[in-house]
Amino acid sequence: MRLEKCFFCSSTVYPGHGMMFVRNDAKQFRFCRSKCHKNFKMKRNPRKVKWTKAFRAAAGKEMTVDQTLEFEKRRNVPVRYDRELMATTIKAMKRIQEIKAKRERVFAKKRLQGRREQEKSAALKLVQKNVELVQTPALRQRLLEKKVVAAPATARDVEMA
């Protein structure tokens, strides 16, 4: 069973699914669904369409350089059937999937970590800027104390620089 990749979105096209477009120069394009085929006919660039894997890779949202991605490449070398070889290949495929999943989780966590810190600091700045809108008096007093303490520290930093 040969699993092809969609030319537009890079998802898997299973046998009997999707459609194939053959250009006049005999180049074959496989599409997983009509959505991809229509976007291809409209001459859209997959790197600019947000739901494609090409966009996610170009925008840094998915891993692009990793050894586990090399195993997905297509090979056209026929190999004689060997039961042991097949068993070891299937074990290796499962292990590679585990490694790939773990690396993707770590990649996503690192990518999102900086964003959380930025959001937290932006929220803190917003509260300090609009401290008069805070309803609880005790909380307002504590925020004002932090604001007073934070201001001289920045002044000292400016004097040193």
Buried (B, 14 or more C-beta within 10 A) or exposed (E): EEEBBBBBBBBEBEEEEBEEEEEEEEEEBBBBBEEBBEBBEEEBEBEEBEEBBBBBBBEEBBBEEEEBBEEEEEEEEEEEEEEEEEEEEEEEEEEBEEBBEEBBEEBEEEEEEEEEEEEEEEEEEEBBEEBEEBEEEEEBEEBBEBEEEEEEEEEEEEEEE
